[in-house]
Amino acid sequence: MSLSVLVVDDQAVVRAAFAAVIDAEEDMTVVGEAGDGAAAVRLAEELRPDVVVMDVRMPGMDGIAATRIITGREDACRVLVLTTFDLDAYVFDALRAGASGFLLKDVHTSELLGGIRVVASGESVLAPSATRRLIGHYASGAGNGFPAGSGSHGLDGLTGRERSVLTMVASGLNNAEIAEEFGIAIGTVKSHVNAVLRKLGLRDRVQATILAYDLGLARPNPPGGPS
């Protein structure tokens, strides 16, 4: 089944270029294009794409505000933020707004397409520089109080195994690695991850990681420190 994608960028040439690359893929279809946040919000509601590829800096409503509205809807589509500007504020604001991914516009085409597929599958993707900034933010102690989402942050409803899975997700392990660690099937890990997200009211693994940092379940290494 083809993934439906909405491309949002205020520069028509850039928008057309991204749309052409995405539409050329056999498993993807560009269902619409928008030049500003307000149009993105309207088209996301009308077209219900699987993924919105969202620019940040646009006239009128910017991409962060549009992302917040789109991801706040029931049965919301997923948003992959794509921007020229590698700034801390954009990374953090995009994640706060509910984006499932953050990549730079100079990313290789294969990484962009891979990012769309990852986000559509319910996972999350971050540019390496964004990951370093996020980890550095928490390692410095500046991350306290950084909200992970609108859901409940109480852990009382999690089982012991679900809490352990949350800690491993925050440590950067993928499902296969967690399955190997526990000696269980990957499908079982997926079930645990889905249960954690559902119980805590989180959208994806990015928000789960942020929450784990906030609650002290995971302690990121400072950039350049031991892994």
Stockholm file with secondary structure:
# STOCKHOLM 1.0

chainA/1-227         MSLSVLVVDDQAVVRAAFAAVIDAEEDMTVVGEAGDGAAAVRLAEELRPDVVVMDVRMPGMDGIAATRIITGREDACRVLVLTTFDLDAYVFDALRAGASGFLLKDVHTSELLGGIRVVASGESVLAPSATRRLIGHYASGAGNGFPAGSGSHGLDGLTGRERSVLTMVASGLNNAEIAEEFGIAIGTVKSHVNAVLRKLGLRDRVQATILAYDLGLARPNPPGGPS
#=GR chainA/1-227 SS CCEEEEEECSCHHHHHHHHHHHHTSTTEEEEEEESSHHHHHHHHHHHCCSEEEECSCCSSSCHHHHHHHHHTSTTCCEEEEEESCCCHHHHHHHHHTTCSEEEETTSCHHHHHHHHHHHHTTCCEECHHHHHHHHHHHHTTTTTTCCCCSSCCCCTTSCHHHHHHHHHHHTTCCHHHHHHHHTCCHHHHHHHHHHHHHHHTCCSHHHHHHHHHHTTSCCCCCTTSCC
#=GC SS_cons         CCEEEEEECSCHHHHHHHHHHHHTSTTEEEEEEESSHHHHHHHHHHHCCSEEEECSCCSSSCHHHHHHHHHTSTTCCEEEEEESCCCHHHHHHHHHTTCSEEEETTSCHHHHHHHHHHHHTTCCEECHHHHHHHHHHHHTTTTTTCCCCSSCCCCTTSCHHHHHHHHHHHTTCCHHHHHHHHTCCHHHHHHHHHHHHHHHTCCSHHHHHHHHHHTTSCCCCCTTSCC
//
